[in-house]
Amino acid sequence: MILLPAERTIFAIILALVAVCLFLAWDKEITVALDSHSFSIGFAVVMVLLGQFYRQVRRAERIALTAHALALFILFSVVASLFNLLLLPRYSPPIDATLVAIDAWFGYSWPDACAWISQYPLLSDILRQVYALTLVQILFVFLFLGMAKDRRQLHAAMLATVFAALVTIFCWALLPSSGASAYWTLDPEIDRVVRPIVSSAYGAELNRMLVDGIKDISAIHVTGLIGFPSFHTVMALMSLMAIWPYFFGRLGLILVNVALLPAILIHGGHNLMDVFGGVVVTIGCWRLGMRAFEAQQRRSCSSGTLEAPAAQG
């Protein structure tokens, strides 16, 4: 199997996380079933095979880059989410009260934001759709960069996203948080109108899992565990930074992300500090991802092992 340096790095991280997940599941006696992820895993395997075919047989590197990017991102997302769940329970008290207090210094509170948006149900529905499409946004960017054969932006963004996910999970593991929705309980009428994706009821369940942990991953349905830093913010900004050299792509994502900020706060049930934390993680990991890509390129060039497929169309 021919993999480029960044692809090998991400694949190695995935394998390492799989090993850690197996150990944690065995050590904590947690039942793990992948039924809900079977389609994603199957699709990723097909993409890897397709990428290898177009890299080794058809010599169409655009398709190969794109297929491997989609496959590795999907596989990493599945394994990282399982790893995050297997870290439950967390024994440190949640830091959400502190984050809410800091938000208050800036004049922000999640209940007030939800009360305001409840006056505009159509706007709330639009923001809900924008929030739900965050993952689609970064997948589209990877697809675009792969087909543009922009390996520098694509692989730097992939590495940066993987690093950011690991940093985010590490921060949460040390300082657990479930977000503003886990701290506040919305007025029932406001909750009925706004229908936040990450609601107060969902936040209460996250708080329970932080204390009690889980015994059967297949029996729970979560959209995410981490409040601080906001990984939706990371994905949105990472997409924007990756596509920045392309004017129309940059313009389109700026417009989308203007709407995504309030969507993350309201429908993601996040504190304002969660978003700030996501911004800091994104900037730091983008620089790290770019440096890692350039270091791999220099190493490949100096050793004379730069893969031939990278130079083909």
C-alpha positions as CSV (number, residue, x, y, z in Angstrom):
1,M,0.0,0.0,0.0
2,I,1.4,3.4,-1.0
3,L,0.7,6.2,1.4
4,L,2.2,9.7,1.5
5,P,3.9,10.9,4.6
6,A,0.9,12.8,6.1
7,E,-1.4,9.8,5.3
8,R,1.0,7.4,7.0
9,T,1.2,9.7,10.1
10,I,-2.6,9.8,10.4
11,F,-3.0,6.1,9.8
12,A,-0.4,5.4,12.5
13,I,-2.4,7.7,15.0
14,I,-5.6,5.8,14.1
15,L,-3.9,2.4,14.8
16,A,-2.5,3.7,18.1
17,L,-6.0,5.0,19.2
18,V,-7.5,1.6,18.2
19,A,-5.0,-0.1,20.5
20,V,-5.7,2.3,23.4
21,C,-9.5,1.8,22.8
22,L,-9.2,-2.0,23.0
23,F,-7.2,-1.7,26.2
24,L,-9.7,0.8,27.8
25,A,-12.7,-1.3,26.8
26,W,-11.1,-4.4,28.3
27,D,-9.8,-2.7,31.5
28,K,-13.2,-1.0,32.2
29,E,-15.3,-4.0,31.0
30,I,-17.2,-1.7,28.6
31,T,-19.2,-3.3,25.8
32,V,-18.3,-1.8,22.4
33,A,-20.5,-2.4,19.3
34,L,-19.8,-0.7,16.0
35,D,-23.2,-1.3,14.5
36,S,-23.9,2.5,14.3
37,H,-20.5,3.1,12.6
38,S,-20.6,0.1,10.2
39,F,-21.5,2.2,7.2
40,S,-18.8,4.8,7.9
41,I,-16.2,2.2,8.4
42,G,-17.3,0.3,5.3
43,F,-17.3,3.5,3.2
44,A,-13.8,4.4,4.5
45,V,-12.4,1.0,3.5
46,V,-13.9,1.4,0.0
47,M,-12.3,4.8,-0.2
48,V,-8.9,3.4,0.7
49,L,-9.1,0.7,-1.9
50,L,-10.3,3.2,-4.5
51,G,-7.4,5.6,-3.6
52,Q,-4.9,2.8,-3.9
53,F,-6.3,1.8,-7.3
54,Y,-6.1,5.3,-8.6
55,R,-2.6,5.8,-7.2
56,Q,-1.0,2.6,-8.3
57,V,-3.0,1.6,-11.4
58,R,-4.7,4.6,-13.0
59,R,-2.1,7.1,-11.8
60,A,-4.8,9.7,-11.1
61,E,-3.4,11.4,-8.0
62,R,-6.3,13.9,-7.6
63,I,-8.8,11.1,-7.0
64,A,-6.2,9.2,-4.8
65,L,-5.6,12.2,-2.6
66,T,-9.3,12.8,-2.2
67,A,-10.3,9.2,-1.5
68,H,-7.5,8.8,1.1
69,A,-8.4,12.1,2.8
70,L,-12.1,11.2,3.1
71,A,-11.2,7.6,4.3
72,L,-8.7,8.7,6.9
73,F,-10.8,11.6,8.3
74,I,-13.8,9.3,8.7
75,L,-11.8,6.5,10.3
76,F,-10.1,9.0,12.7
77,S,-13.5,10.5,13.6
78,V,-15.0,7.1,14.5
79,V,-12.0,6.0,16.6
80,A,-11.5,9.4,18.3
81,S,-15.2,9.5,19.3
82,L,-14.9,6.0,20.8
83,F,-11.7,7.0,22.6
84,N,-13.5,10.0,24.0
85,L,-16.4,7.9,25.3
86,L,-14.0,5.3,26.8
87,L,-12.4,8.0,28.9
88,L,-15.6,8.2,30.9
89,P,-16.0,8.7,33.8
90,R,-14.0,11.8,34.6
91,Y,-13.1,12.3,38.3
92,S,-12.4,16.0,38.2
93,P,-15.4,18.3,38.8
94,P,-16.7,20.0,35.6
95,I,-15.4,23.5,35.0
96,D,-18.6,24.8,33.4
97,A,-19.5,27.0,36.4
98,T,-16.1,28.8,36.0
99,L,-16.7,29.2,32.2
100,V,-20.2,30.6,32.8
101,A,-18.7,33.1,35.3
102,I,-16.1,34.2,32.7
103,D,-18.9,34.5,30.1
104,A,-20.7,36.8,32.4
105,W,-17.8,39.2,32.3
106,F,-18.5,39.6,28.6
107,G,-22.2,40.0,29.1
108,Y,-23.1,36.6,27.6
109,S,-25.3,33.8,28.9
110,W,-26.8,30.9,27.1
111,P,-30.3,31.2,28.5
112,D,-30.4,34.9,27.4
113,A,-29.2,34.0,23.9
114,C,-31.9,31.3,23.6
115,A,-34.6,33.6,24.9
116,W,-33.6,36.2,22.2
117,I,-33.6,33.7,19.4
118,S,-36.9,32.2,20.5
119,Q,-38.5,35.5,19.2
120,Y,-37.3,34.4,15.7
121,P,-38.2,30.7,15.2
122,L,-37.3,30.7,11.5
123,L,-33.8,32.1,12.3
124,S,-33.4,29.5,14.9
125,D,-34.3,26.7,12.4
126,I,-31.8,28.1,9.9
127,L,-29.0,28.1,12.6
128,R,-29.9,24.6,13.5
129,Q,-29.3,23.4,9.9
130,V,-26.0,25.4,9.8
131,Y,-24.8,23.8,13.0
132,A,-25.7,20.3,11.7
133,L,-23.6,20.8,8.5
134,T,-20.3,21.6,10.2
135,L,-18.9,18.2,9.5
136,V,-20.1,18.3,6.0
137,Q,-18.3,21.6,5.6
138,I,-14.8,20.2,6.4
139,L,-15.4,17.1,4.3
140,F,-16.3,19.4,1.4
141,V,-13.1,21.3,1.9
142,F,-11.0,18.1,1.9
143,L,-12.9,17.0,-1.3
144,F,-12.2,20.3,-3.0
145,L,-8.5,20.4,-2.0
146,G,-8.0,16.8,-3.1
147,M,-9.5,17.4,-6.5
148,A,-7.5,20.6,-6.8
149,K,-4.4,18.4,-6.0
150,D,-3.4,21.0,-3.4
151,R,-1.5,18.5,-1.3
152,R,0.1,21.2,0.9
153,Q,-3.2,22.7,2.1
154,L,-5.0,19.3,2.2
155,H,-2.4,17.4,4.2
156,A,-1.5,20.3,6.5
157,A,-5.3,20.7,7.3
158,M,-5.7,17.0,7.9
159,L,-2.7,16.8,10.2
160,A,-3.9,20.0,12.0
161,T,-7.4,18.7,12.4
162,V,-6.1,15.4,13.9
163,F,-3.8,17.3,16.3
164,A,-6.6,19.7,17.3
165,A,-8.9,16.7,18.0
166,L,-6.3,15.1,20.3
167,V,-5.6,18.5,22.0
168,T,-9.3,19.0,22.5
169,I,-9.8,15.5,24.1
170,F,-6.7,16.0,26.3
171,C,-8.1,19.4,27.6
172,W,-11.5,17.8,28.3
173,A,-9.9,14.8,30.0
174,L,-8.0,17.1,32.4
175,L,-10.7,19.8,32.8
176,P,-14.0,18.1,31.9
177,S,-16.9,20.3,30.7
178,S,-20.2,19.6,29.1
179,G,-21.1,23.1,27.9
180,A,-23.6,25.8,29.0
181,S,-26.6,23.5,28.3
182,A,-25.4,21.2,31.1
183,Y,-25.2,24.1,33.5
184,W,-28.4,25.9,32.7
185,T,-32.0,24.7,32.4
186,L,-34.0,26.5,29.8
187,D,-37.6,27.7,30.4
188,P,-39.8,25.0,28.9
189,E,-41.5,27.4,26.4
190,I,-38.1,28.7,25.2
191,D,-36.9,25.1,24.9
192,R,-40.0,24.1,22.9
193,V,-39.5,27.0,20.4
194,V,-35.7,26.9,20.0
195,R,-35.3,23.2,20.2
196,P,-31.5,23.4,20.7
197,I,-29.7,20.3,19.3
198,V,-27.7,20.2,22.6
199,S,-30.5,20.8,25.0
200,S,-30.6,21.1,28.8
201,A,-31.8,17.5,29.0
202,Y,-28.9,16.3,26.9
203,G,-26.5,18.4,29.0
204,A,-27.9,16.7,32.2
205,E,-27.2,13.3,30.6
206,L,-23.6,14.4,29.9
207,N,-23.2,15.4,33.5
208,R,-24.5,12.0,34.6
209,M,-22.0,10.2,32.3
210,L,-19.1,12.3,33.7
211,V,-19.9,10.9,37.1
212,D,-21.2,7.4,36.4
213,G,-19.4,6.5,33.2
214,I,-20.8,4.0,30.7
215,K,-20.9,0.2,30.4
216,D,-22.3,-0.2,26.9
217,I,-21.4,2.2,24.2
218,S,-23.9,0.7,21.8
219,A,-26.7,1.7,24.2
220,I,-26.0,5.4,24.2
221,H,-26.5,8.1,21.5
222,V,-24.4,11.2,21.9
223,T,-23.6,14.0,19.5
224,G,-20.5,14.9,21.5
225,L,-19.1,15.1,25.0
226,I,-16.8,18.1,25.0
227,G,-17.8,21.6,26.0
228,F,-14.4,23.3,26.2
229,P,-12.9,23.8,23.8
230,S,-15.5,23.7,21.1
231,F,-14.6,21.3,18.4
232,H,-17.3,22.6,16.1
233,T,-15.4,25.9,16.2
234,V,-12.2,24.0,15.4
235,M,-13.8,22.3,12.3
236,A,-15.3,25.6,11.1
237,L,-12.0,27.6,11.4
238,M,-9.9,24.7,10.1
239,S,-12.0,24.6,7.0
240,L,-11.6,28.3,6.5
241,M,-7.9,28.3,6.9
242,A,-7.5,25.3,4.6
243,I,-9.4,26.9,1.8
244,W,-8.1,30.4,2.4
245,P,-5.9,30.6,-0.8
246,Y,-9.0,30.2,-2.9
247,F,-10.9,33.4,-3.1
248,F,-14.4,32.2,-3.8
249,G,-14.1,29.3,-1.4
250,R,-12.8,31.7,1.3
251,L,-15.7,34.1,0.7
252,G,-18.3,31.3,0.8
253,L,-17.0,29.9,4.1
254,I,-16.7,33.3,5.7
255,L,-20.4,33.8,5.0
256,V,-21.3,30.3,6.4
257,N,-19.1,30.7,9.5
258,V,-20.7,34.1,10.3
259,A,-23.9,32.2,10.8
260,L,-22.1,29.2,12.4
261,L,-20.9,31.3,15.4
262,P,-24.3,31.9,16.9
263,A,-25.4,28.4,15.9
264,I,-22.5,26.9,17.9
265,L,-23.5,29.0,20.9
266,I,-27.2,28.4,20.8
267,H,-27.7,24.9,19.2
268,G,-24.4,23.6,20.4
269,G,-25.2,24.6,23.9
270,H,-21.7,26.1,24.3
271,N,-20.2,28.8,26.5
272,L,-18.6,31.7,24.8
273,M,-15.3,30.6,26.3
274,D,-15.7,27.3,24.5
275,V,-15.6,29.1,21.2
276,F,-12.5,31.2,22.3
277,G,-10.8,28.0,23.3
278,G,-11.6,26.5,19.9
279,V,-10.1,29.5,18.2
280,V,-6.8,29.1,20.2
281,V,-6.6,25.4,19.5
282,T,-7.2,25.9,15.8
283,I,-4.5,28.6,15.4
284,G,-1.9,26.6,17.3
285,C,-2.7,23.3,15.6
286,W,-2.8,24.8,12.1
287,R,0.7,26.1,12.6
288,L,1.8,22.7,14.0
289,G,0.1,20.9,11.1
290,M,1.8,23.1,8.5
291,R,5.2,22.6,10.2
292,A,4.7,18.9,10.4
293,F,3.8,18.8,6.7
294,E,6.8,20.9,5.7
295,A,9.2,18.8,7.9
296,Q,7.9,15.6,6.2
297,Q,8.5,17.2,2.8
298,R,12.1,18.1,3.7
299,R,12.8,14.7,5.0
300,S,11.4,13.0,1.9
301,C,13.4,15.3,-0.4
302,S,16.6,14.9,1.5
303,S,16.3,11.1,1.5
304,G,15.2,11.0,-2.1
305,T,12.1,9.1,-1.2
306,L,9.5,11.7,-2.2
307,E,6.6,9.6,-3.6
308,A,6.3,9.7,-7.4
309,P,2.5,9.8,-7.3
310,A,2.6,13.2,-5.8
311,A,4.0,14.7,-9.0
312,Q,1.4,13.1,-11.2
313,G,-2.0,14.4,-12.2
